[in-house]
């Protein structure tokens, strides 16, 4: 009996110690090694910041991070003999990795030793996370104790490429937002900003030899609908310098030969026809690409690369290389003559020739080209970096050919896709299934089955923030006169907390990666986002259990955000910030009547946790594409029920659409369905059917050819209620 009690006591102590470590060190990404112990260090007004030669810039960044919230004016000293302060130095950090560091905290001194200045910077980021969340605030926080628990941390990243892609071509983001985005990346030790500067709908980099690239290509629309912008070369130099101090490498992307209509609109001679085109105002993959047969095309490319590389010191230049439509090349006598003279048989081979020419130009300026995985598929001989997005197996092909890979897989890394399909979720790309925080955390850049010898060729991963939603039907735009910065807030929402998950996947040793542990550590990070002024998506309450008892279902929840509370409803309505506070398990007769949200304050709350049940019996017919109800169905007279098919229609093939009645006085009569791609009708099924207490001919079929990645699909059904508009139901879609 005594032995059992003693065992329980030891277990309790271990659990208590474990939870105290989590409480003190909610670090993301989780370091390689943390040893707790020693006395705490207290930051006071007289605390000094010491630095060794070459680290003044890092010391200044530390002061800039600490001073606003603490209100202290720190003294900086260059010294090799620090006393009672925070000391920054370079030297043996315990790892040969150039980004490694060692951080030691005791009563009198905090030391951060990096292998290089980059390691010192990352040690500073870890140190900031060991302080209260309010340290990120730009305003003085009175009556706070700036205490850091004693510890020794040894750390280095798992992958050298920890990236984010920012699409400023389809929607122009201000220089100030780009700098802010760099800060967001640096906070989590992300180090590669893939800068998508050119596309069909915008050219954002000033090229002095070709001023029309920005004066014409930098803007779209006319009159009050005209919008756009570009970065001057001085703007870009400022961004590069700002990023460099934060160990962020900005990798510019010039899209070639496709996604180039903005350039063609500025200089029509660059395309095959020579015709005048406009900068796109709606999303589509343009067939107007750079002419591969004209030598003037390559002269233009040489000129723009020359000016670009003078601005960006990165060793990499991204050339795009994806989604080329060959219609113009096939009809172009100059391209066909070039193809014949080179002994080429296909346009794909002509594109390989084009990429070879671009690669030689980039090499002349000391750059390694990066491109979407199509450039790897082409078969480049000289080493390149393939950004693998739609087919993970391309990384195997790249490795076997000696190329590098960065994983930007659509199912894990496309952050322009929503996190969930919960009603009320923010409008986002729908051509892919939602990508949850947990899904991002499941990414493993080293693909299963890949030979370990290829590990050095897998550089890491990069998430994408495409901005084509701003030119996809309903435009997500700014309202300049009231300056809400809604577009920036929208991108913040898509970025956090998913970037934090990607950061840990790319930094932390695989053996130390654990989803539940990460989820637990993230509890304190929402307050850090708040203090820093960054937007984010609030997580729903976590469902622990929902067991059926004698009086109904007993629902147990867990709050996933420090400082927040859970509010709930049991009448089928969505709760708000004034609803009852969840303090213990709740019993409800029917699961469908229970909803709960996480509430941090009156302006920060989550989407609801709820129990959908009406779709279960229809799942064999595919996934939900729409619901109908009295608000979108007319009685007796036929009207249109419009459905968003993007994401549900995800490739060429045959599809089946089923209409299923779920309630109401009336059945639903269906007369026809039509399918539109980017506003153009591409399919239809014209037959009469109905669904109600009985159904007849309620299945509608169509076929999709010429599918385009990112295209917007709309399904329009002609329907009515046979008696009145009191009818409800669901429409399911399935690829067959």
N, C-alpha and C positions, 0 to 999 in steps of 0.2 A: 504493500500500500504506500509506504514512504517513497519507494523507488518510483512508483507511478506519479506521485505528487511532485517529486523532484524533476521528473522528465517533463511534466506539464509546465513547471516553473521555468525550466531552461528554454522550452519551446516559446513560452510567452516572452522571455527576455530577447530571444533571437528575433522574434517577430517585431518587437518594439525597436530593436536596433535597426532592423531592416527598414521599417517605416521611417525611422529618423533619418536614415541615409537618403531615402526618397524625398523626405521633406526638405532636407538641406541641399540636395544636389539634383534638382529637377532640370538637368542639363540636356539640351537638344542641339546638335547630335550628341549622343552619349560618348564620352571619351573612351580611349583604349583601357585606361586603368585609373581608378580612384582609390586612394588610401585615406580614410578618415582618421583624424586624430590631431592632437595638439591644441593649443589655445587659439581663440578667435582673434581676428584683427579688426580693429575699429577705425574706420576712416573718420578723421577729425579735421577741423579747419587748418591745423598745423601740419597735416600729413604732406610729405614731400614726394614728388615724382622724380625718380632718378633714371637716367638713361646713359648708355654707353655710346661711343662714337657711331654715327650713322643712324641713330634711332630717334632723333629729335622729332621727326614727323610723327612717329608712332606715339611718342610721349604727348605731343600736342593733341593727337586724336583722343587719347585717354582723358586728358584734361577736358576736352570739348564734350566728352561723354559724361563725365562726372560732375562738372561744375554747375550746369543749369539746375539739376534736381537737388544737389546738396547745398548749393548756394556758397560753396567754398571757393576761394581764390588760391589755387594750388601753386606752389613754387616748383619750378622745373630746374633740375641741376644735372649737368653732365658730370658723371662721377662713376668710378669703378669701385667705390667703397660706400655703398648705401647704408644709412642708419635710420631706423624708424620711418619707413615709408614704403612706397611701391617702386620696385627696381626692374627696369627693362634691360635685357642684354641678349647678345647672341653668343652661341657656343655649342657645347655638347648638350643636346636636348634629349639624348637617349635614343635617337633614331637618325638614320641617314636621310630620311625624307625631308626635303627642303621646307615643307610646311609644318613640320613637327614642332612641338614645344613642351616645356615642362613648367608647371605652375606649382609653387609652394606657398602655403599660407600658414604663418604662425603669429604669435602675439605681437612681435616687433616689426616684422617685415613680410612683405609679399614679393616674391621674385617670379618673374616670367622670363624664361630663357628659351629663345627660339633658335632653330637651326639657321634661319634667316629672318629678315624683318617680317616676312609673311607669317612665320611661326609665332613671332611676337604679337602680331596683330590678332591671330586666332586665340592666343592665350588671353588677350584683353577681352575678346568676345565671351570667352568662358567666364572670366572674372565678373563681367557685367551680369551674367546670368546667375551668379552666386549671390548677388545683391538683391534687395527687394525689387519687385517689378517697377516701382515708381522711379527707379534710377533712369529709366528711358524717357521720363517726362522732360519737357523743355521749360517747365516752371518749377520754382523752388518748392520743395516738399518739406514743410516744417514738422518738427517733433518726430522725425523718423530716425531710427538708429541704424547707421550704415555699417552693419556688422557682417563679417565674412567668417564662416566656420573654418577651423583648422583642417587642412587637407593637403595632400600631394597628388597632383594629376600629371600623368604622362600620356601624351596624345599625338596622333598623326592620322592623316586621312587614308581611307581605303583606296580611293580612286583619284587620279589627278584632274579629271574633268567633271566638275559639278556645276551643271549649267541650267540656265533659264533662257528661253527665247522670247523676245519682246517684239511683237509685230507693230511697227509704227508706220508701215507702208500703207496698209488698208485704212488705218485711222491714225491721224497724227496726234501723238502725245507730246506735251510740252517738254522742253529741256529740263525744267524743274521736276517733272514727274520721273523722267529717266534717272536723274540724280537720286531721287527718293527711292526708286526701285533698286538702284545699286545698294543703298543702305539696307533695304529689306533683305537683299541677297547676302550681304556681308554679315548681317546679324546671325545668320545660320551657316557661315563659312562656305557659302556658294562662291565659285570663283570664275565662272565663264558666262558672260552675257553675249548671247547670240543675237545680234542686232539686225533684224529683218528690215532693211532700209528701202528696198525697191520692190515693186509689184505692178500688176496691171492697173491698180487704182491709186498709185502714188509713187513719186520719186522724192526721197527725203534728204539726200546728201548733196550739198553744193559741189558742183564740178565747174571750176572757173572756165575751162576751155569750152564747155557746153552749157551756157547759162539757161537755155530753154528747158533743160532737164528739170529745173526747179520752177522757173517762171511759168512754164506750161505744164510740165509733168507733175509738179507739186500740188496741183489743185484740180478739183473736179466740180462739175455742175456749173450753172450760170446764175447770174442775178442773186437773189436772196438764198438760193440753194448752193451757192459756191462755197466750198470748204476745202481745207487742207493746210499745207505749210511745209516747211523744210528746216533743216539745221544748217546754219552757216558753218564754214570750216572752223571758225573761232569757237562756235558752240561745241563742235565735236572734239576739238582739242581740250576744251574745259572738261567734257565728259570723260575723256581718256585719262586725263591727269587725276580727276576726282576718283575714278575707278581704280587707278594704279595704286593710290595710297591705301586703298581698301582691299588690295590683292585681287581685284576683279579684272580679268582680261576681256576687253570688248572685241568681239569677232564680227566684223562687218559682213553683211550678205548683200551681194549684187546678183539678182536673179537672172540667169542666162541659160539657154536662149529663150525660154518661155517665161510667162509672167512678166512680160516686158512692154505691155501696151502703153504704159506711161512714157517710156523712152521713145517708143514709136510715134506717139502723139506729138512729142516735142520735135523729133527729127524723122519724118516719114521715110527718108532714104534708107533707114536701117532695116525696114521690112521688105518683103519680097515684092509687094505690089507698088510701093511708093505712094499709096493713097493716104489722104489725111484722115486720121482717126481721133476720137476723143478719149480722154482719161475715163476709165470705167466709174460709174456711179452705183452700179449694182454688182453683186458678186457673181462671177462666172469665170470659167477657165478660157481665156481668150485664145483664139487661133492665130492672132497676130503676133508672131514671134520674130526674132532677129533672123535675117537672111544668112544662111550658112554658106552661100556661094560667093558673096561679094567680099573682096579684100578690104573694102572700106569698113565692113562690120568689125573685122579684127583690129583695124587701126583705132576704131572707136573704143573697143574693149581695152586695148593697150593704154589708151589715154585715160580712161576712167579708173583703171586699176592703178596706174601710176599716181594719180592724185589721191586715191583712196588709201593706198599703203603708206603714203606720206603722212597721213593723219592717224592711222591705227598701227601701232608698233607690234601688234599680235603677230605671231609666226603663222597664223592661219588666215585664210580668206575663203569665205563661204560663197560658192557660185550657184547655189540652188540646184539647177539641173533636172528638175522634176516636171512631170505632167505636161510634156511637150505634145502639142497637137500638130500633126505633119501635113495638114491640108494644104497650107501655102507652099511648103517645100515641094510637094508632089506636083503642084501646078506651076512652079517657078522654073523658067528655062535656065536661069543662072545656077540654081541649086542642082538641077538635073545635069547640067554640063559639068559642074564640079564633081558630082557623084560618078559620072562616066569617066572623067579624067583620072579619078582616084581608083577606079575599078571596084566601086562599091555597088552593092545590089539593093540595099534597103535604106530607108530613111533613118532607121535605128543606127546603122553603120555610119551614116552621115553625122548623126549626133555625136557618136564616139569621136569622129574626126574633129568636130567642133570642140568637144571637151578637151581633146589632146592639145589643140591650139591654145585654148584658154589656160590650160595647165602650164604650157611652156611660157606663156606671158607671165603668169603668176610666179613661176620658178625664177624667171629673170629678175624679179624683184624680191627674191628670197622667201616666197610664201608657199606654204603647203595648202593645197586646196581642200576644202570641205564641201560635201554635197549630199543631197538626199540620196537614199540608197539606190536610186536609178543610176547614178554615176558608177557605182560598184557593179551593177548589173551590166553596164555597157562594156566592162572589161578593160579599164584603164591599166596601163602597165606600170607607170610611175606611181610611187606611194601616194595615197590620198587618205582622207578620213571620210568614211561613210556614216551619215547620220541616219540610222536605221529606224524607219517609222512604221511601215505597214507590213513588213514580213521579217520576223526575227531571224529566219534562216539565212537572210542575206549577210548576217554577221559571220556565219560559217564560211560563206563564199569569200567574204572580204578577208578573213583571217588566212584562209588557204592561199589567197593571192598576195599576202603580205601587207594588206591594207589595215588601217586602224578603224575602229568602230566606236561611235557614241550612240547609246540606245535612247531613242525618242519614241518608243513604241506607243501606238495610239491607245491601247487599252490601259496604259498606266500613266502616260506622260502628257496627254493632251488636256491641259488645264482649262482650255476654252470650253470644255464639256462640263456640264453640271455635275455636282457631287451626288445628286439623288434625283429620283423621279417623284418626290413628294409634292403633292399639290402646293403651289405657292413658291416652288423653287425658282430661282432667278432664271430669266430667259438666257439660254446658252446654246451652243452647238448641239444638234440632236442627231447627227449622222452616226454617232457612236453611243453605246450604252453609257449611263452615268459612271463616273470614276470616283469612287469614295476614297476617303482618307486611308482606310485600311487597304484598299486596292493599290494605292500608290506605294504603301509600305511593303507590299508583296513583290515589288520589282526586284529582280536579281539580274544585273547587267551581264554576269557570267552565266550564259544560258546553259540549261541542263544538257549534258551530252557533249559540251565543248571540251576539247582537249586542253588540259591545264597549261600546255606549252604556249597556248595562244593568249593566256591571261594578259601579258603586257600589251597586246594589241587592242584590248577592250579598255578604252580610256575612261569610260564612265557613262553618264547619262545626262540628258537635258530635257526639261519640260518645255512645252510650247504654250504660248498665250497668243493665239491667232485672233486678230481683231476683225475678221470678216463679218461677224454679227452686226457690226455697225453699218454694213452695206448689204444686209440680207433682209429684204422686205422692210419690216419696221426698223427704223434706224435708231440705234442707241446713241444719242448725241448729247452734246452739251447744250445748256441754255445760257449763252454768254451774258445776257443782261442781269442774271441773278447769280452767275458764277457758282453753281452748285458742285462743280467738279464730279459730276455723277459718273463720268467715264472712268476716272481714276479710281473711284470707290468700287466700281464694278470690277475692275481688274484686281484690286486688292482682295475682294471677296472671292474671286476665282483662285487667287494665289495662296492665301492663308486659310487654313493651316496646312494645305497639301504640300507647299514647298518645304515645310519643316520635316514632313515625313520623307520626302525625297532627299533632303540634306542628310538625314540619319542613314538612309540606305547607302549613300555614297561615301559616308565618312566612317561610320562605326564598323568595327570588325563583325563579320557575319555571325560569329558565335555569340556576340553580345546583343544582336538585334532580336528584339522580342516585342511583338505587337502590344500585348497587355501592359508591359512595362512602359513602352512609349506612350500609350494612351494615358497611363497614370501620370507620367512626367509632364504631359501636355497640359494638365489641369491648370498650372500656374502661368502658362504662356499666353493665354487670352488676355490676362491683365497686362502683360508686357506689350502686346499689340496695342491695347487701349492707351497705355501710357505714352507709347511712341507715336500715336496718332495714325496707326495703320488700320485699314479696314480688314474684316475677316468674316468667315462663316462660323456662326455659333453652333456647336454640336447639340443634337437633341439629347434628352435624358436617355440614359442607358437602361434597357430592359433587363432586369435580373431574372425574373420569373413571372409567370401568369398561370398559376395552378387553379383548377376548378375545385371549389369547396361547396359545402351545403348551402351557402347563401349566394353563390355566384363565383366569379373569378377573382382571386386574390392577386393583385398586381404589385410587384416590388420593383422599384426603380433606383437608379444611382445617379447622382449629380456628377457630371464630368468637368465642371468648371469651378475653380476656386472663387469664392466670393459671390457665386450665383445661387439661385434657388429654383426649385421646380414648382410650376403652377399647373393645375390640371382642371379638367371638367369631366363630368360623368353623364351628361345629357346629350352627347353627340355633337355638341358645339365645339368650335376651336377655342381654347382658352386664350386669355390675354394677360397683360401684366397685373391686372387686378383680381384675377381668379384665385381660388383657394390655394394656399401653399401646401405642397406635399411634405409631410413630416414622418409618415409611416405608411405601411402597406394599405392600399385602397381596395375595397371590394365592390365589384360592379356586377349586375345581373348579366349583361351582355358586353363582350369585349368591344364590339363596334361603337359603343357609347363612350368609350374612354379616350381622352386626348391629354397630352402633357407637353409642356414646352420648358426650355431652360431660359430663365430670365436673369440677366446681369443688372440691367437697369431699365428704365422706361423706353429707351431707344435701342437697346441691344437684347434681342431675344431670338430664339431658334424657331425653325419650322417644327410642326408637331410630330410627336411620336404617336402613332395610332395603329389600329388593327384592321386593315382592309380585309374583307371577307367575300365581297360579292363577286370577285373575279375567279375564285378558286375553281368553280365548275366549268369555266370557259377556257382554262389555260391550255387545253389541248388544241385550241384553235389559234394559238399564237400569243401575241402580246397586245395589250390595250393600245389602241391608236386614238380613240375618242370616246366620249360619253354624250348621250343626248338627254335632254330634259325639257320642261315647258319653256325654258328661256331660249332654246335654240331650235325648236320645232314648231311649225305652224299647224293649226288645226284645219283640216279639210283642203286647204290650198297648198300645193307643193311649193317648197322653198329649198334653199341650199343649206346643207350641213357641211361646213368646211372643217377638214381635219389636217393636222400637221403630220405628214408622213415621213419627214426627214428623220433619219436614224432608223426608222422601222423599214424603210426601203433602203437597203444598204448594199445593193449590187445588182448586176444584171440577172434576170431570171423571171420565173412565174410566181405570182402572189395570189393569195386568196383572202378576201375580206368578208367577214361574217358579221351580221347584225343580230344582236340578241337582246330581247325585251327583258326588263327586270321589274317593271311595275307601272301602275297608272291605269286610267280608265280606257285609254286608247291603245290599239296596236300601232306599229309604225309601218306605213306603206313606203316602199322604195321603188323609184322609177328608173334610176340609172346612177352610175358613178363615172366620174372623169378624173384622170390623174394628170397633174401638171408638174413639170420640172422647170424651175426658175421662171414660172409664169407662162410656159408654153405647154399646151396639151400634148401628152405623149401616149396616152392609153385611155380606153373607156370600156365599159360593159353596159349595154343598153337592154335591160330586161326588167320586168316588173316582179317584185317579190314583197313579202311582208313578214313581220315577226310580232308575236303577241302571246296569247295563251297557247296559240299554235303558230307554226311558221311554215312558209313555202318559198322556195327559191331565194332564200336570204343569204346565199353565197354569191359573191361577185369576184370575178377573176380578171387579172390583167398581166401583161408581160412588160418588163422594162429592158430596153436595149440602150446602149450608149450611156451607161451610168457614169456620172462624174463625182469624184470625191468632193464633198462639201456642198453639193447642189441642194437646193431647197425643193422638197416635194410637197405638194398640196393635193389632197383628195377632196373632191366636191361631190357630195351625194344629193340627189334630188329626192326629198322625203316629205312626208306629212303625217299627222295623226289622223286616223280614219274617222274619229268622232270629234275630238278636240285636241288641244295641245298637251293634255295631261298624260304624258307617256315618258318613261325613262328606260335607258338601256345602255349597252356598251357595244363598241365596234372593235373587233379583234382582227389582227393582221398576221399572216404567216407566209413565209417563203416556202414554196412547194416544189 
